[in-house]
């Protein structure tokens, strides 16, 4: 499996979790202390996200980091 597919899968799960909360990308970004454009690029599979930022997003969404993987 190509690494890009992993990034796409992560992005899809991130977006799914964000939409479950009925949050915009701006709301998630603010809650996680990240920029909206960063969240957008993660959701589109264009960013090789760091472990620390995975935890920031998971904490903001009140889910386990593993739920995004």
Secondary structure, 3 states (H helix, E strand, C coil): CCHHHHHHHHHHHHHHHHHHCCCCHHHHHHHHCCCHHHHHHHHCCCCCCCHHHHHHHHHHHCCCHHHHC
